[in-house]
Amino acid sequence: MNENNEEVFYDDEEFIVHLTIEGTEVSETNIKITDPQKTIRDQINSIVHVFELPKVDNGGNPIIYRLGRVVDGEDQMLEFEDEDGREQCILDYGIQPGDHLQLIQVPIAGGRR
């Protein structure tokens, strides 16, 4: 790989975004994305691990987390895959350092809180 390879583009720059975790006291904290090419699914898993968020609800059901952002006043969920089934990363959505992301728990039908 040469030094112009896009895979190493962010090595010398810090990729800091603002993060709010819905339903918690975490409101607009700054986090460093160490690998912006990591999949959306892996980014969520990293956030859940770092912030020690629960993986199951009180009823023992797995908690599903989604990553989103507000675009033109509307919530936009970042899909895990594109229409061809290719895993997406935050760069696929044009997310830049300084953007505000939200981690949201998806309600499970029949689940209790």
C-alpha positions in Angstrom: 0.0 0.0 0.0 1.2 3.5 -0.8 0.9 6.6 1.3 -2.0 7.9 -0.9 -4.2 4.9 -0.2 -7.5 6.0 1.2 -7.5 3.3 3.8 -4.9 5.3 5.7 -6.3 8.8 5.0 -7.3 9.5 8.6 -4.2 8.1 10.3 -2.7 11.6 10.9 -6.0 13.3 11.7 -8.3 12.9 14.7 -11.8 12.0 13.7 -13.9 13.4 16.6 -17.7 13.4 16.5 -20.3 14.5 19.0 -22.4 11.6 20.4 -25.7 11.5 22.3 -26.9 8.2 23.7 -30.7 8.3 23.9 -32.1 7.3 27.3 -28.8 7.9 29.2 -27.1 10.9 30.7 -24.6 10.9 27.8 -25.6 14.0 25.9 -23.2 15.4 23.4 -19.9 13.9 24.5 -17.0 13.9 22.1 -15.7 10.6 20.9 -12.8 9.7 18.7 -13.5 7.4 15.8 -10.3 5.4 15.5 -11.3 3.8 12.2 -13.9 5.6 10.2 -13.9 2.7 7.7 -15.1 0.2 10.4 -18.7 -0.9 9.6 -21.7 0.8 11.2 -22.4 -2.4 13.1 -18.8 -2.5 14.5 -19.0 1.2 15.4 -22.2 0.5 17.4 -20.6 -2.5 19.1 -17.6 -0.3 20.1 -19.8 2.4 21.6 -21.8 -0.2 23.5 -18.6 -1.7 24.9 -16.9 1.7 25.8 -19.9 3.1 27.5 -20.8 -0.2 29.1 -24.4 -0.1 27.8 -26.7 -3.0 28.5 -27.0 -5.7 25.9 -30.3 -7.1 27.2 -33.4 -5.5 28.7 -35.1 -6.2 32.0 -37.0 -9.0 30.3 -33.9 -10.7 29.1 -34.5 -9.6 25.4 -31.5 -8.5 23.4 -31.3 -4.7 23.0 -30.9 -3.5 19.4 -29.0 -0.2 19.0 -29.0 1.9 15.9 -26.8 4.9 14.9 -28.4 7.9 13.4 -28.0 11.6 12.8 -30.2 14.6 12.2 -30.2 15.9 8.6 -32.2 19.0 7.7 -34.2 18.6 11.0 -35.1 14.9 10.4 -33.6 11.8 11.9 -31.7 9.6 9.5 -30.8 6.1 10.6 -27.5 4.8 9.3 -28.3 1.5 7.6 -25.9 -1.5 8.2 -25.9 -2.4 4.5 -26.6 -0.8 1.2 -29.1 -2.2 -1.3 -26.5 -4.6 -2.6 -25.8 -6.0 0.9 -22.4 -4.3 1.2 -21.6 -3.3 4.8 -21.6 0.4 5.3 -19.3 2.7 7.3 -19.7 6.2 8.5 -17.8 7.5 5.5 -20.4 6.1 3.2 -22.8 8.6 4.7 -20.5 11.5 4.3 -20.0 11.9 8.1 -17.2 14.3 8.9 -15.3 15.2 12.1 -17.6 17.5 14.2 -20.9 15.9 13.1 -23.4 14.9 15.7 -24.5 11.3 15.9 -27.1 9.6 18.1 -27.2 6.1 19.5 -30.7 4.9 19.8 -32.3 1.8 21.4 -34.8 0.2 19.0 -37.9 -0.9 20.9 -38.6 -4.6 20.7 -42.2 -5.6 20.1 -43.6 -7.2 23.2 -40.5 -6.0 25.2 -41.0 -4.2 28.5 -39.0 -1.3 29.9 
